[in-house]
Amino acid sequence: MDMTASGSYGQFCPVAMAAEVFCTRWTPLILRELLCGSRHFNDLKRGVPRISPTLLSKRLKELQLAGLLDCTEGATGGTEYSLTPAGEDLRGLVMGLGFWGARWVDTQKSLKNLDPSLLMWDMRRHLNPTPMPPRRYTIQFRYPELPNRRDWWLVVERQDVDLCQADPGFEVDLYVETSLKSMTSIWMGMATVQSEMTAGRFQADGDKEIVRSMQAWLGLSPFAHKQAS
C-alpha cells in the first residue's frame, strides 16, 4: 500500500508497515465484519453503524489497494466484497485483539458504549437455529429505556435469520423485554438468560420450547467471557 508521508511511520519495519494498513480508524472493525461474513456494502454499514458511507467507501478502496480485499459483481447485482488470502490471514490478529479487549479492558465501563444496531446485527449472524423446530419463528426484542429503536425483530426460518427494524407482519412467537445493558451482558457472557430472568431484568413470553432453549440458540459473542454457560 502506498502511504502518503502524513500516514506513514517512515520506518522499514514489519510492525510499522502492518500498522499503516491495519490501524487507520474503522479499518479493524471493517475487517471484523468481513471476517464474520459480511459481503455487501449495506451489511458492512450495519455492522459498523457509526461510520459514514463516504468513509466506508474510502476504507474499502484502501483495503483493495493494500491487496486485502477483492471487489466483484454479485450474482444478483451489486458489489460483493471478499477477503484475499492476505486479508484472511488477519483473522488471528483481529480475533486476538478482540480476546485481549474482552480480557483486559474494563468491560463495565465499556457498557456505556451500547449500540442496539451492532448488538442485534451480531446476534443475528451468530444465532443458531438448530435447537428450534424446523418452522418459521418471529422473535421481538424490546428495549424500553431507549428513546427510539426500541423494537427489533428476528425472523428465523430454518437456517436463515433476518433482522428487521420494522414489524415484519408475522405473528410473534417470542417476546423479549429487557434493558440493552442486560441483553449485552448476556451476549458477552457476563450473565446468562436464566440469571437475568431470576434477577427480574429479563422477561420472555411466548413459545415455551424456544424460551427453554434460548441460551442454546442465542449463543454468545465470539469474544464472550469463557466462564459463561
C-alpha positions in Angstrom: 0.0 0.0 0.0 1.4 3.4 -1.0 1.1 5.6 2.1 1.4 9.4 2.0 4.1 11.0 4.1 1.5 12.1 6.7 0.2 8.5 7.0 3.5 6.7 7.2 5.7 5.9 10.2 8.7 6.2 7.9 10.3 3.0 9.2 11.3 -0.1 7.3 9.8 -2.3 10.0 7.2 -5.0 9.6 5.3 -3.7 12.6 5.2 -0.2 11.2 4.3 -1.3 7.7 1.4 -3.5 9.0 0.2 -0.8 11.3 -0.1 1.7 8.4 -2.6 -0.7 6.8 -4.4 -2.0 9.9 -4.5 0.9 12.3 -6.4 3.5 10.4 -9.7 4.5 12.1 -12.5 2.0 11.5 -10.3 -0.4 9.5 -10.1 -3.1 12.2 -13.9 -3.0 12.6 -14.5 -3.3 8.8 -12.1 -6.3 8.8 -14.1 -7.8 11.7 -17.2 -7.6 9.7 -15.6 -9.1 6.6 -14.2 -11.9 8.7 -17.6 -12.5 10.2 -19.1 -13.0 6.7 -20.4 -9.6 5.6 -20.1 -9.3 1.8 -22.2 -6.3 0.8 -21.9 -2.6 1.5 -25.1 -2.3 3.4 -24.2 -5.3 5.6 -20.9 -3.7 6.4 -22.6 -0.4 7.2 -25.0 -2.2 9.6 -22.1 -3.8 11.4 -20.2 -0.5 11.7 -23.2 1.8 12.1 -21.3 5.0 13.1 -19.1 5.2 10.1 -20.3 7.4 7.3 -21.0 5.8 3.9 -18.3 8.0 2.3 -15.6 7.0 4.8 -16.7 3.3 4.5 -16.2 3.5 0.7 -12.8 5.1 1.2 -11.7 2.4 3.6 -12.9 -0.4 1.3 -10.9 1.2 -1.6 -7.8 1.4 0.7 -8.1 -2.3 1.6 -8.4 -3.1 -2.1 -5.2 -1.1 -2.8 -3.5 -2.8 0.0 -4.3 -6.2 -1.5 -6.5 -7.3 1.3 -9.9 -7.1 -0.5 -11.4 -8.2 -3.8 -14.4 -6.5 -5.3 -16.7 -8.3 -7.8 -20.2 -8.0 -9.1 -22.5 -10.3 -7.1 -24.8 -12.9 -8.7 -27.9 -10.8 -8.0 -26.2 -7.5 -9.0 -24.4 -5.0 -6.7 -20.9 -5.1 -5.5 -19.6 -8.0 -3.4 -16.5 -7.9 -1.3 -14.3 -10.8 -0.3 -11.0 -11.0 1.6 -7.9 -12.1 -0.3 -5.6 -14.7 1.3 -3.7 -11.7 2.7 -6.9 -10.3 4.2 -8.0 -13.7 5.6 -4.6 -14.1 7.2 -5.5 -11.2 9.5 -8.2 -13.4 11.2 -5.9 -14.3 14.1 -4.9 -10.7 14.6 -8.4 -9.4 14.6 -9.8 -12.2 16.9 -6.8 -11.9 19.1 -7.4 -8.2 19.5 -11.0 -8.9 20.5 -10.0 -11.6 23.0 -7.4 -9.2 24.5 -10.1 -6.5 24.8 -12.5 -8.9 26.5 -9.9 -9.9 29.0 -8.1 -6.7 29.8 -10.4 -3.7 29.0 -12.8 -2.7 31.8 -16.0 -4.2 30.4 -18.3 -2.5 33.0 -17.0 0.9 31.8 -17.4 -0.1 28.2 -21.0 -0.9 28.7 -21.7 2.8 28.4 -21.0 2.5 24.7 -24.0 0.3 24.0 -25.4 0.2 20.5 -28.6 -1.7 19.7 -27.8 -1.8 16.0 -24.5 -3.6 16.5 -25.8 -5.9 19.2 -28.8 -7.1 17.2 -26.7 -7.5 14.0 -24.1 -9.5 15.8 -26.9 -11.7 17.4 -28.5 -12.2 14.1 -25.4 -13.5 12.3 -24.4 -15.8 15.2 -27.8 -17.2 16.1 -28.0 -21.0 15.8 -31.5 -22.1 14.6 -30.6 -25.8 15.2 -32.2 -26.1 18.7 -35.5 -24.7 17.2 -38.1 -26.9 15.5 -38.0 -26.6 11.7 -40.5 -23.8 11.1 -40.5 -20.0 10.9 -40.2 -18.2 14.2 -40.5 -14.4 14.8 -38.8 -13.1 17.9 -39.4 -9.5 19.1 -36.9 -7.7 21.3 -37.9 -4.6 23.1 -35.5 -2.3 25.0 -38.0 0.0 26.8 -35.4 2.5 28.0 -34.3 3.6 24.5 -35.8 6.9 23.2 -36.0 5.3 19.7 -35.2 2.0 18.1 -36.8 0.2 21.0 -38.2 -2.7 18.9 -36.3 -5.2 16.8 -37.4 -8.4 15.2 -35.5 -11.6 14.3 -37.3 -13.8 11.8 -35.8 -17.3 11.8 -36.7 -19.8 9.1 -34.6 -23.0 9.2 -31.0 -21.7 8.7 -32.0 -18.2 7.5 -32.1 -15.3 10.0 -33.3 -11.8 9.1 -33.1 -8.7 11.2 -36.0 -6.2 11.0 -36.3 -2.7 12.5 -40.0 -2.5 11.3 -42.7 -5.1 12.2 -42.4 -7.8 9.5 -46.1 -8.6 9.9 -45.7 -12.2 11.2 -47.2 -13.4 14.4 -44.7 -13.1 17.3 -43.6 -16.4 18.7 -41.4 -15.0 21.4 -41.5 -11.5 23.0 -38.4 -10.4 24.9 -38.3 -7.3 27.1 -35.1 -6.3 28.8 -32.6 -3.5 29.0 -29.9 -3.1 26.4 -27.3 -3.4 29.2 -28.9 -6.8 30.3 -29.0 -8.1 26.7 -25.5 -7.0 26.0 -24.3 -8.7 29.3 -25.9 -12.0 28.2 -24.4 -11.7 24.7 -20.9 -11.0 26.1 -21.1 -13.9 28.6 -21.1 -11.6 31.7 -24.6 -13.0 32.6 -26.9 -15.8 31.4 -30.6 -15.7 30.3 -31.5 -17.5 33.5 -29.6 -15.3 35.8 -31.1 -12.2 34.3 -34.6 -13.7 34.5 -34.1 -14.6 38.2 -32.9 -11.0 38.9 -36.1 -9.7 37.2 -34.2 -7.9 34.5 -35.3 -10.2 31.6 -38.8 -11.1 30.5 -39.6 -13.7 27.8 -43.1 -14.6 26.9 -44.3 -16.9 24.2 -43.4 -20.4 22.9 -42.2 -22.3 25.9 -39.9 -24.5 23.9 -37.9 -21.6 22.4 -37.9 -19.9 25.8 -36.3 -23.0 27.4 -33.7 -23.3 24.6 -33.0 -19.6 24.3 -29.4 -19.8 25.8 -28.6 -22.5 23.3 -29.9 -20.9 20.1 -28.9 -17.4 21.1 -25.4 -18.4 21.7 -22.6 -15.9 22.7 -20.4 -13.4 21.1 -17.2 -14.9 19.7 -15.5 -12.6 22.3 -17.7 -13.6 25.2 -16.3 -14.4 28.6 -15.4 -18.1 28.7 -16.8 -18.7 32.1 -20.4 -18.2 30.9 -22.6 -21.2 30.5 
